Amino acid sequence: MNIVDCAVKKTLEAKTYFEKLASSSTLADLKRLFNLLAAAEQEHYEALMKLEKEVEKGGTAFTVLNEAACIFRPLVEKRNLLAELETDPDAYRHVITEQKESITFYEDLAAKAEAGATRDLLKMIAEQERKHADIIENIYEFMESPRTYLAWGEFSNLKDL
């Protein structure tokens, strides 16, 4: 399996995973969170497809990877994640950890690559993964901000004595 196909496969599997989590969740906030994550995976997929077209125009050779290395493996199984999120909303951080592992995966491959074009391609994929990680962290902050808002004293119900 070539490098970009591997990244695309993992992205589509992650999208399907988040869609299933959204449909399985009974909490409105979690449905919204997982739908946002699935949408982010779709955007990531589109960016990878654009990258693949650019690479094909340049005629860069792809490195063949073992297909087992290209399987999306969430750190927490679906049933466990839903149960964990109901008691600990920060369990969502597993998603960010998985994304950072994906970045490391492509950076490690780039470090081991012998051909310069392959190394450059892997670095581009790692950069796409880094941008995607930023989006995921922004989604997390967006979903958490209503829960962590601290009202200023001047707007609170404190009365002058």
N, C-alpha and C positions, 0 to 999 in steps of 0.2 A: 504494500500500500504506500502511495507517495505521501509526502509530508503534508501538503495542503489537504488532500483527501482525508488524512488522519484528523487534522484540526476540524474540518467540516463535519466529519462523522461524530466526533466528541461533542461538538456544538449542537448538532441536531438531537443527539441523545440527551443532552442537558435540557434542551427546550422541551422535549417530550416528558422528561422527569418533572420539570416545574409545572407543566400543564396538568399532569396527573395529580401532583400535590394540590394544585389549585382546585381541581374538581373533587378531590377527597376531603378537603378541609371544610369544617363546619363554621369556622370563624371568618367573619367578613374581612378583617384585617389581613389574615393569612391568605385568603383567596386573592385579595388585591396584591399583596406582596408577591405571591407566586406568579400571578398574571404579569406583573411588571418584570419579573425575572425572565419569564418565557419570552416576553417582547424584547428584552435586552439580548437574549440569545438569538432571536431572529435577526436583529440588527447586526450582531456579531457574525452570523452566518453570511449575511449580505456583504459585509466588509471582506470576509474571507474569499467569497466568490469573486469579488472585484480584484482582490490580490491575485487570485489564481489566473484570471484573465490577463492581468498585467505581466505575470511571470511567463505565461504561455507565449505572449507576443515577443518577449525577450529571448525565448528559447532556452531558458535555464533548465538544467537537468534536475530531476527530483531524486531524492534519496528514497530507497525502498525501506519501509519499516515493517516490523513484525506486527500483524494485525492485532495481536493481544495487547500491544502497547497503546492501541488506539481505541480503547473501550472506556467510556465514561463510567467511573466507579465512585458514586457519592460516598462520603465518609460515614454518613448516617443513612440507614435504610429508610424508605418512605414512611413506614408505620412508626418507627422510632422517632423520626424527625417531627412528625405531627404531634405525637404525644409530648415530646420534649419542648416544642414551641408553646404548647398550652401552659406549661409551668415555668418556662424560662425563655422569654422572647429573644434573648441574646444567643440562643442556640443557632440562630440564623447565621452567626459568624462562621459556621462550618462551610457555608457556601463561599465565603471570602477565602477561607483557608484552601479550599479545593481550587479556586481560581489561581491563587498564588503558587500552588503546586504545579499547575499547568504551565505557568510562566517559567518556573524552574525546569520543567521537563524540556521545553523548547530551547532554553538557554544552555542546558547541559548538552543537548544534541548539537547545538551550534558550536560549542567548545570542542566537541569530538569530531566535527565534520572536517574532512580533508579538502574538499573542493571549496574554493572561495565563493562560487555562486550559490552553492548549497548552504554555506554558512550565512551568507547574506539573507537568503530566503528564510532560514530559521530565525535569524534576528528580527526580520520583518514580522514573522508570525508571533514571536515573543512580544514584540511591541504592540501588535494588535491585541494580544491577550492582556497586556498591561493596561491598555485603554479600556478594554472590557472590564477589567477589575475595578478601575476607577468608576465606571458606570454602576457597577454592582454596589460599590461602597456608597455612591451617591443615592442609590435607591434605598439602601439601609438607613442612611441619615434622614432621608425624606420621610420614611415610614416611622422612624423613632422620634423625630423632632416634636410632634404633638405631645408625646409622653414625657419629654425631658424639658419642657418649657418652664422657666422660672420667672414668675411675674415680679416686676420691679416693685419695690416698696411704695412708690408714689401712686401705683395703680391698684394697690391691694386694699383690703378692707380695714386697714389700720386707721385709727382715729387720732386726731391731735388731742393731746391732753392739756 
